[in-house]
């Protein structure tokens, strides 16, 4: 028996640390499982062999020889996909992803979706805006569904963008040029300037129904069989980490975390999360470790076997 530990980078494919001990054990092949759509995080790409490329192999091995896994690529190349995760308007990315999914004949009868870091809230937007073909189960691996307020300093000096983005967001997150240019600004959520956030956020305030209630967003999210939220309990990349469970700072300050169940989002049920939870379709999972650190064994037991196999 050996164990593989995934560390899928928040910033770049160059920063992925994987402990290469491999877990080998007998797996029951479940041919005929629904196809799976993946969307990577910031600074990564669709098919990096050390991150989502490896996830693709694990899924294909465990879902059956005929299983189909599609990993969203935004752009025509590896380099464009990475760059667009920083510098392409999220709404345009979601529109592109919806087109890719809707024209893929292998997804016609529905698919499961797994989003990694920011890819999780992007796939939620796909579920809300593009209900055909149907998304069956949505798994959010460290997604920032209430946004972020703070970015850690770049610990890898080789990355030329992340420190610049961090400095800009701390100063002018809701300036139109910033919202148009920087992906991370579009889910930057300032609890001290809540009205500025609601007015200025190009993306997150919209998909969270914070300007007005888009009933289609709510109805489409309620079509999910399951919505699985995975939080990494020692996450130092997502600030606050509780955003991975739809919790966030209480308005007006950035110290106290308001649980989802006490938030306006939940109490008014403008996204249908309360209905999902009451019908036992909203699931909260936690994993010890930093951002996107999980073992293959955990991934198979808690995600693949429970939600992806037919």
Secondary structure, DSSP 4 states (H G I P E B T S, - for coil): ---EEEE--SS-GGG---EE----------TTPPEEEEE--TT--TT-TTTHHHHHHHHHHHH-TT--EEE---SSSHHHHHHHHHHS-HHHHHHHHHHHHHT-GGGTT-EEEEEETHHHHHHHHHHHH--SSPEEEEEEES--TT-BS--PPPS-TT-SSHHHHHHHHHHHTTSHHHHHH-GGGGGB--STTHHHHHHH-SSHHHHTT-SS--HHHHHHHTT-SEEEEEEETT-SSSSSGGGGGT-EEPTT-SSSEEPGGGSHHHHTTSSSHHHHHHTT-EEEEEESSSTTEEEHHHIIIIIIIIII--
